[in-house]
Amino acid sequence: MTFDQKKWQQLAEKEYKCSPEDKVWQALPQLKIKPVYSKKDIDKNTNADTTPGLAPFIRGPRATMYTGRPWTIRQYAGFSTAEESNAFYRNTLASGGQGVSVAFDLATHRGYDSDHERVIGDVGKAGVAIDSVEDMKILFDGIPLDKISVSMTMNGAVLPILANYIVAAEEQGVSQDKLSGTIQNDILKEFMVRNTYIYPPAPSMKIIGDIIEYTSKNMPKYNSISISGYHMQEAGADPILELAYTLADGKEYIETAIKKGLEIDQFAPRLSFFFGIGMNFYLEIAKLRAARRLWSEIVSEFNPKSEKSKTLRTHCQTSGWSLTEQDPHNNVIRTTVEAMAAVFGGTQSLHTNSLDEAVALPSEFSSRIARNTQLILQEESNITKVVDPWGGSYMMESLTEEIYQEAKKIIKEVSDEGGMSKYIETGKPKLNIEKSAARRQADIDSGKEVIVGVNKYKVENEEDVDILEIDNHKVRISQINRLAEIKSRRDENEVSKCLKDLEEASRSNSGNLLELSVKAARARCTVGEITLAMEKIFGRYTATHHTATGVYKETNMDENFWAQIENDIKFFEKKNGRRPRMLVAKMGQDGHDRGAKVIASAFSDAGFDIDIAPMFSTPKEVSNQAIDNDVHIVGVSSQAAGHKTLIPDLIKELQKNGASEIHVICGGVIPKKDYDQLYKAGVKCIFGPGTPITHSINEVLKLLK
Amino acid sequence: MIDNLVKSITDGDRRSISKALTIVESTTDKDKKITAELISKLFPLQTSDIRVIGFSGITGSGKSSLIEEYGKLLLEENKKIAVLAVDPSSPVHGGSILGDKTRMSTLSNHQNCFVRPVPSKFNHGGISRSTREAVSIFSASGFDYIFVETVGVGQTEYSVSETCDCFIVNLLPATGDELQGVKKGINELADIILINKADGALETQANITVNEYKKTLNKPIIATSIYQKDTVKNLANLVSEFFDTKRDIVQKKRLNQINKWAKSLAISHLASTLDEINLPTMANPYHAKNEIIKKLKTVI
């Protein structure tokens, strides 16, 4: 028996009570998925039956995949202080974790020491504060760095952090050639989505070249870069955009290293990847399969001699954005589905999110459940017994081919612009990702995309989930004390010599900046000092913003709603002589601007005049901007737990400067239990994760009445 | 109340300057009346030392970033700077995104600077109705430099040039055919022409463009890039030179502008009076016109 298209269509029409054509799913603007696939769909596909471990590696970078050894369970975590994080890592390693993955706080990411005035609200938030090698030594105390691989999410302050890690190991008695692990070091995507850069694009790329050069000489087991799509997906990119831009970034890094005079085989095997895995199950599996094929073709253009250079090895993380504040236990199930997609896609290591990550850093309980999710997949489900079990599936092979083709088109577009650095300058990739995010938000707000517990099957009375609280003030004081202690004991002549050398090398564009940073770290120069030495020459970069307009309204076509809003705005304008005006601001060093961008875009679609504050502003600066622009409202987007200090400070500043009539509202990752404190401080509306923007537009208009 | 406002504006109080800017932008009758009174009182307080510089160019030509770099140089000389950045409103939904502060982050956060983005509200295809009034407010409150930044599209260039002392047109490096067609209007209006974004791959093309334009235009033309600080200094020097050597031209411009401003005030006054006149339907437009004029004479 073989598949009979005609007969199936007849049967399907009866069962559907409509044409099967109507059941074709428009999964993405450029991608349709049919209700059924057959052998015909892969007849012309010459890559539908490939061998695992051989180019183009669709079925996996290794021949035996999980049948030989399962993926590495690698949970990303960092808790305010080096001591707490160290205790967490040790505990994780003792209970089944297989590697350490360090999350740094925002101040460290942006190259500021904890005593810097710009980071008062950021120290110890969203990760561990590291100011010097002494902090780094505490972080890895009792963890043998020659045996345990360490992954570090660091892109801005890569030089001082990597240098401190190398010196911390050295003082533990482990030489740098024995170090294994990964540093993210993927600056291109920071300019697109995450905004934790420090220097402008050109010197940032030089730094990457220096790191690749240094590690390929001195640290053969170390992955010098983790080319990341994860943050693009979190910022709203669909799987094809994520895939295409990530690989285009990878291509740009290869070219940078080759310009440095390195041979492709010297460094290509040390390039690793990092993808996000969302709820789009089939697409995510196909994405990883297509990624390996694309990468092996991209690397082949550079004529490698070793097959190893062509393999794409990746870490995956389940999507944090897909987690909800509402009915949070559902997040365990979401994470499980996403983890399975990552595993079926053939990931080399995996982080599963904790159920409370929509509102806070993981608690001990939630981290255990997250880790167990992977352990159960590895040890109970028997999923690991077969290599690439989706191989040969008519649907999966077709989908892999289609995603491959679509991503290839985008990669070509990037190459035609002269590579990713140039493409980023045009502002197009950022804008495309933001459009994709606004479209998605409109689909969710209009109920077209279902999120259980958020826009369907809502729970009336939700029970509270215990979450971890961080006393940011205490962390900052203890960091400041330790900084003072280090500075009192070090050799100042040596310090200033090291810093001068760094500055000089930056000026003359000579020498290897990582090598000089290692020397500086050894002399107890701090993260902030090392960063500043180069900043004197390179400058500190601020991204300019293009914001998409019109997309939200086009996608969410609830005409009654828009008509009502138009009326309200007209009424307001007639009475006040101008449209409602809102300043959308992010404060502190948190660079996640998806929320802010989507809000700006949707509110301007609704007819508001929207001001956008520069990234990384302080409360005082935002207050000044609000006053100068004479806005009616300041909308603060907060993703990184700084809300409890930064937002009340903003309100105080406004009051102090005679502008208490300017309303302050906020949204983002804010735990319910903080709402009262914020209302008391004077916040007028709080919009938690999952609030439809249509609802917030209405609430804001009510506030202005 | 107006006198208090005038006093706090001349004292340089930010909140008052900001409120006054809102009043002159406002479309309500009440605010229009206040505007008339306010500006008549502020106008005599302006100093002649102030420098009003218009900056025009298409979206993406790098105006804001260039003003940021130029402004930083002026801040080093302890100058006080105001920027009025006019952003296009969306014709579809009427809202706008005012992102200028992200491109002028130093100026936006500096105590000697005042950056005010203004939605264009479709007037003159890009310039705000209240630009002149805003300039008056800034000059009465002691700023040394006022930048008026606009998206240049056709007619706008005329409107901006009528509000400033020195009009700078910001162009991009051109290629091939584009090199031939320098707009005639630019030559007439511009005091200085910049070929901006002259860095990286575009640097050579920018210099070619400068040389090509020099052949047909009798104006100072330079290549600029925010990544090459000396080009920003060149710009600053050109502007200083302009104000130092062309005092009489600036004087003439200013008198001319007051005339035009008065005329446009009169026209909008007449226009709104016209709207209030009810006429019986008439078959002949010329007869109707005569009737309107008759009525206008009685009303005014």
Interface residues (C-beta under 8 A of the other chain):
Chain A: P200 G418 K422 T542 A543 T544 H545 H546 T547 T549 G550 K553 E566 I569 E573 K574 K575 N576 G577 R578 R579 A600 S601 F603 S604 D605 A606 G607 F608 D609 I610 D611 I612 A613 P614 M615 S617 E621 N624 Q625 I627 D628 N629 D630 N657 G658 A659
Chain B: R14 R15 S18 K19 L21 T22 E25 S26 T27 T28 D31 S64 S65 S89 S90 V92 H93 G94 G95 S96 I97 L98 G99 K101 T102 R103 S105 S108 N109 F114 V115 R116 P117 P119 A201 Y227
